[in-house]
């Protein structure tokens, strides 16, 4: 009879085989799912068996929440993806629930186990060169060329949301002052500068395109569709998407991308964070702070590409 290995002895001591049988026979898990649980638990047992972790002769009943906390910290230190860590934690929760149900342990240590915080995803944005290309990419032969150009320029210049843009009325626009009144979330209004380029595009739209679209159904809306009604959100998405494709940008670009690009480029140019908060209509400056991460990435990239000593080490 072959001698039992240390790994096999540990699996027997931790009731791994009975747990896997329980998953398949009682919970009805597919073999592939049970195999994923087995893989995660064997990784956990390998951690317990590592002498560096100071767990002499580990037993299921001796596993407290501190051990699980240290295990999750090790996974994070090893660079394990948050999704993989959450899967490992799910396996541990199911495993210890089984042990408690079978009265093999008195308490479930996973009840105090914290999951890894998902990394905050940085928003997609255009480079300044890409933004310029998108603005210029509207089909010049389209009869609504200046409407679409004004839509793009207004989104990028002001950072307004697509719903804010489609909700604008003629009375919200003050081209003499180069600004517009924007009604944001919760009915809050803010006065936003347009900049000269967006203002000129709006002037051309108002002079050459909007009169042709007006059918008496606009109710004072600023941007009109082909039937003379208020421009819809979906049409704005289409305008942005088509311009991005014509500009040779293959990744998905949306109206919100232009909002993110506006904020990022303002900060890259040295704008104050609170000023950008007011421009975007964020209730809390912490929402605006995510763009500082984008700005830091830009600065690191510029330093890496242009500083003469950014790439070399000490000789």
C-alpha positions in Angstrom: 0.0 0.0 0.0 1.4 3.4 -1.1 2.3 5.8 1.7 0.1 8.8 2.0 1.8 12.1 1.0 1.7 15.2 3.3 -0.7 16.9 0.8 -3.0 13.9 0.7 -3.0 13.7 4.5 -3.8 17.4 4.8 -6.7 17.0 2.3 -8.1 14.1 4.3 -7.7 16.1 7.6 -9.7 18.9 6.0 -12.4 16.7 4.6 -11.8 17.8 1.0 -13.1 14.7 -0.6 -16.4 14.6 1.4 -16.9 18.3 0.5 -16.5 17.7 -3.2 -18.9 14.7 -3.0 -21.4 17.1 -1.3 -21.0 19.7 -4.0 -21.7 17.1 -6.8 -24.2 14.8 -5.1 -26.2 17.2 -2.9 -25.8 20.6 -4.5 -25.8 19.2 -8.0 -22.7 21.2 -9.2 -21.2 20.2 -12.5 -17.8 18.4 -12.4 -16.1 21.5 -13.9 -17.5 23.7 -11.1 -16.5 21.2 -8.4 -13.0 21.1 -9.9 -12.7 24.9 -9.6 -13.7 24.7 -5.9 -11.1 21.9 -5.5 -8.4 24.0 -7.1 -9.1 27.0 -4.9 -9.2 24.8 -1.7 -5.9 23.1 -2.6 -4.3 26.5 -3.0 -5.6 27.4 0.4 -4.2 24.2 1.9 -0.8 24.8 0.3 -0.8 28.2 2.0 -1.6 26.5 5.4 1.1 23.9 4.9 3.8 26.6 4.2 6.0 26.7 7.3 6.6 30.4 6.7 3.0 31.1 7.7 3.5 29.7 11.2 0.7 27.2 11.3 1.9 24.0 12.9 -0.3 21.0 12.1 -3.3 23.0 10.9 -6.8 21.7 11.6 -10.1 23.0 10.3 -11.2 23.9 13.8 -8.1 26.1 14.2 -8.8 28.3 11.2 -10.0 31.7 12.4 -10.8 34.9 10.5 -7.2 36.1 11.1 -5.9 33.2 9.0 -8.3 33.9 6.2 -7.4 37.6 6.4 -3.7 36.8 6.0 -4.5 34.4 3.2 -6.4 37.0 1.2 -3.5 39.5 1.9 -1.1 36.9 0.4 -3.2 36.5 -2.7 -3.2 40.3 -3.1 0.6 40.5 -2.6 1.0 37.7 -5.2 -0.8 39.9 -7.7 -3.9 37.6 -7.9 -6.8 39.3 -9.8 -9.7 40.6 -7.6 -12.1 38.3 -9.6 -9.9 35.3 -8.8 -9.7 36.3 -5.1 -13.5 36.6 -4.9 -13.9 33.2 -6.5 -11.5 31.7 -3.9 -13.5 33.4 -1.1 -16.7 31.9 -2.5 -15.1 28.4 -2.4 -14.0 29.0 1.3 -17.5 30.2 2.3 -19.1 27.1 0.7 -16.5 24.9 2.3 -16.8 26.2 5.8 -20.7 26.2 5.5 -20.4 22.5 4.7 -18.1 21.9 7.8 -20.5 23.8 10.1 -23.5 21.9 8.6 -21.7 18.6 9.3 -20.8 19.8 12.8 -17.1 19.3 12.0 -16.4 22.9 13.2 -18.3 25.0 15.6 -18.0 28.4 13.9 -17.7 29.7 10.4 -14.6 32.0 10.1 -15.7 33.3 6.7 -18.4 35.5 8.3 -15.8 38.2 9.0 -13.9 37.7 5.7 -13.5 40.9 3.7 -13.4 40.8 -0.1 -10.8 42.8 -2.1 -12.1 46.2 -3.1 -12.5 46.3 -6.9 -10.1 48.6 -8.6 -11.8 51.8 -9.7 -11.9 51.8 -13.4 -10.5 54.9 -15.0 -12.8 56.3 -17.6 -12.0 56.2 -21.3 -10.8 59.4 -22.9 -9.3 60.8 -26.1 -5.9 62.3 -26.5 -6.0 65.9 -27.5 -5.0 65.0 -31.1 -7.7 62.4 -31.2 -10.3 64.9 -30.0 -9.2 67.3 -32.7 -9.6 64.6 -35.3 -13.1 63.6 -34.1 -14.3 67.3 -34.2 -13.1 67.6 -37.8 -14.5 64.2 -38.9 -18.1 65.1 -39.5 -19.2 64.3 -43.1 -18.8 67.6 -45.0 -21.5 66.5 -47.5 -24.2 65.9 -44.9 -27.0 68.4 -44.9 -26.8 68.5 -41.1 -23.0 68.9 -41.0 -23.1 72.0 -38.9 -25.6 70.5 -36.5 -23.4 67.4 -35.9 -20.3 69.6 -35.7 -22.0 71.8 -33.1 -23.1 68.8 -31.1 -19.5 67.5 -30.9 -17.9 70.8 -30.2 -20.4 71.6 -27.4 -20.0 68.2 -25.7 -16.2 68.5 -25.8 -16.0 72.2 -24.9 -18.4 72.0 -21.9 -18.1 68.4 -20.7 -21.9 68.3 -20.4 -23.8 65.0 -20.2 -25.7 63.9 -23.3 -29.1 64.3 -21.5 -28.0 67.9 -20.6 -27.2 68.6 -24.3 -30.5 67.2 -25.7 -32.4 69.1 -23.0 -31.1 72.5 -24.0 -33.3 75.2 -25.3 -32.5 78.2 -27.5 -33.1 80.4 -24.5 -30.3 78.6 -22.6 -27.7 79.8 -25.1 -25.9 83.1 -24.9 -23.5 83.3 -27.8 -22.8 87.0 -27.1 -21.3 86.0 -23.8 -20.0 82.6 -25.1 -21.8 80.6 -22.5 -24.8 78.3 -22.0 -27.1 77.4 -19.1 -27.0 73.7 -18.3 -29.6 71.9 -16.2 -28.0 68.9 -14.5 -29.0 66.2 -12.1 -31.6 67.1 -9.5 -32.6 70.2 -11.5 -29.4 72.0 -10.6 -28.4 74.6 -13.1 -24.9 75.8 -13.9 -23.5 78.4 -16.3 -20.8 76.9 -18.5 -18.4 78.7 -20.9 -18.5 77.4 -24.5 -15.1 78.6 -25.9 -14.8 80.3 -29.3 -14.6 77.2 -31.4 -17.8 75.7 -30.1 -19.5 79.1 -30.2 -18.7 79.5 -33.9 -20.0 76.0 -34.7 -23.2 76.8 -32.9 -23.5 80.1 -34.8 -23.1 78.2 -38.1 -25.7 75.6 -37.1 -28.2 78.3 -36.0 -27.7 80.2 -39.2 -27.7 77.4 -41.8 -29.2 74.2 -40.5 -31.7 74.8 -37.7 -34.0 77.0 -39.8 -34.3 74.2 -42.4 -35.2 71.7 -39.6 -37.7 73.9 -37.8 -41.3 72.7 -38.5 -43.0 74.3 -35.6 -42.7 71.2 -33.5 -39.4 72.2 -31.8 -40.9 73.9 -28.7 -37.8 76.0 -28.5 -35.3 73.0 -28.4 -31.8 73.9 -29.4 -30.8 70.8 -31.3 -33.4 69.4 -33.8 -33.8 66.1 -35.6 -34.8 65.6 -39.2 -38.5 65.8 -38.3 -38.1 69.1 -36.4 -38.4 67.6 -33.0 -35.9 67.6 -30.1 -32.7 65.6 -30.9 -32.6 62.3 -29.0 -29.9 60.8 -26.9 -29.5 57.9 -29.4 -29.0 60.3 -32.3 -26.2 62.0 -30.4 -24.6 58.6 -29.7 -24.7 57.9 -33.4 -23.2 61.3 -34.3 -20.3 60.7 -31.9 -19.8 57.1 -33.0 -19.7 58.0 -36.7 -17.3 60.8 -36.2 -15.0 58.6 -34.2 -15.0 55.9 -37.0 -14.4 58.6 -39.7 -11.5 59.8 -37.5 -9.9 56.3 -37.6 -10.5 55.6 -33.9 -11.4 51.9 -33.6 -12.3 51.7 -29.9 -15.8 52.5 -28.7 -16.3 56.3 -28.3 -19.4 57.7 -26.7 -20.7 61.1 -25.7 -19.4 60.4 -22.2 -16.0 59.8 -23.6 -16.0 63.5 -24.7 -17.1 64.5 -21.2 -14.1 62.6 -19.8 -11.8 64.0 -22.4 -12.9 67.6 -21.6 -12.2 67.1 -17.9 -8.8 65.3 -18.5 -7.6 68.0 -20.9 -8.5 70.8 -18.6 -6.5 69.2 -15.8 -3.6 68.5 -18.1 -3.7 72.2 -19.0 -3.4 73.2 -15.3 -7.1 73.8 -14.5 -8.2 73.9 -10.8 -9.9 70.7 -9.6 -12.8 72.7 -8.0 -13.3 74.6 -11.2 -13.6 71.4 -13.2 -16.0 70.0 -10.6 -18.3 73.1 -11.2 -18.0 72.8 -14.9 -19.0 69.1 -14.9 -21.7 69.6 -12.3 -20.4 67.1 -9.8 -22.0 67.3 -6.4 -18.8 66.1 -4.7 -15.2 66.9 -5.6 -14.3 63.3 -4.9 -16.1 62.3 -8.1 -14.0 64.8 -10.1 -10.8 63.5 -8.5 -10.7 60.4 -10.6 -9.5 62.6 -13.4 -6.4 63.5 -11.4 -5.4 59.8 -11.8 -5.7 60.2 -15.5 -3.6 63.4 -15.3 -0.9 61.6 -13.3 -0.8 58.9 -15.9 -0.4 61.6 -18.6 2.5 63.2 -16.6 4.2 59.9 -16.1 3.9 59.1 -19.8 5.3 62.6 -20.7 8.2 62.2 -18.3 8.9 58.7 -19.5 8.9 59.7 -23.2 10.7 63.1 -22.9 13.0 63.2 -19.8 16.6 62.3 -20.7 17.0 60.3 -17.5 13.6 58.7 -17.1 14.5 55.3 -18.7 18.0 54.6 -17.5 19.4 53.3 -14.3 22.6 54.0 -12.4 25.7 52.6 -14.1 
